[in-house]
Amino acid sequence: MGKSSKDKRDVYYRLAKEEGWRARSAFKLLQLDEEFNFLQGVQRAVDLCAAPGSWSQVLSKRLGENHKQTPEEPEPKIVAVDLQAMAPLDGVIQLQGDITKKSTAEKIISYFDGGMADIVICDGAPDVTGLHDMDEYIQAQLLLAALNITTHVLRPGGTFVAKIFRGKDITLLYSQLKIFFPTVTCSKPRSSRNSSIEAFIVCQNYQPPTDYTPTMANPLLDLQYDGMNELTGPNRTIVPFIACGDLNGYDADRTYPLTSSYKSLDPLQPPITAPYKTAMELKRNNFYNK
Ligand code: SAM
């Protein structure tokens, strides 16, 4: 598919390039923040599963604005983690690592000089297989890994925002999140396609149980905290659902015609170590025809 065809099909892809974002995902975080205002006053942030870096760009912009309002406060600190290498971004400390590893949590903490983060965000997604049950399961595991790492680095009262797939096990995940956050909301930004089961959970006011010691043991389901992760009867967790983003704004599922002045732009930051690089090399060397 040509670039201009994708531009036409996906208005947020086109807008991202026009506005200087590395990925269209930037709009999801911007629209979530418009609704919840969770980046207000934030000084320390962690971006889990950050490559190619559009959420980190949003953090860098918003935390910079916060700092201008309170210049007497320390400079903002942003740590971005991903399995993949990421092109450098001003004001963002990058860490190539796996969010399921305790060593990654320890490295993040070391960057904060012993302090804790005000917010942890995670747009993590495994490579989708197309087998829906499998994809949902892996996504849920990645979310639990993000929650686990969050319990190591987030300050009490802090916020956790993460991508979630609205599959059949979602209430199980809600119960897990409710153990740590009294306020959990599921939200779907306008820039996220309706055809996708993706949504985002916004978990506010981090309050770990009194007997909780952060551990990377997974899944958290194994742990019991005063029966709070009971899933039956009145304890079954239901969280509010909020659609966000301007209803008069662009609809991610619609195709918008290109104007006469339209000029196709290159993506701002192509992947620096594309996952398909090895496959391309093998193809070039005729590996698949042998
Ligand atoms: N928020 C990013 C942005 O705005 O540019 C896009 C994130 S992309 C949808 C999902 C990322 O999750 C991929 O870059 C992938 O490498 C990363 N990822 C998946 N599993 C991971 C893991 N276990 N540890 C760290 N990163 C992981």
Boltz pocket constraint, residues with backbone or C-beta under 6 A from the ligand:
constraints:
  - pocket:
      binder: B
      contacts: [[A, 22], [A, 23], [A, 25], [A, 26], [A, 48], [A, 49], [A, 50], [A, 51], [A, 52], [A, 53], [A, 54], [A, 55], [A, 56], [A, 81], [A, 82], [A, 83], [A, 84], [A, 97], [A, 98], [A, 99], [A, 100], [A, 123], [A, 124], [A, 125], [A, 126], [A, 142]]
      max_distance: 6.0
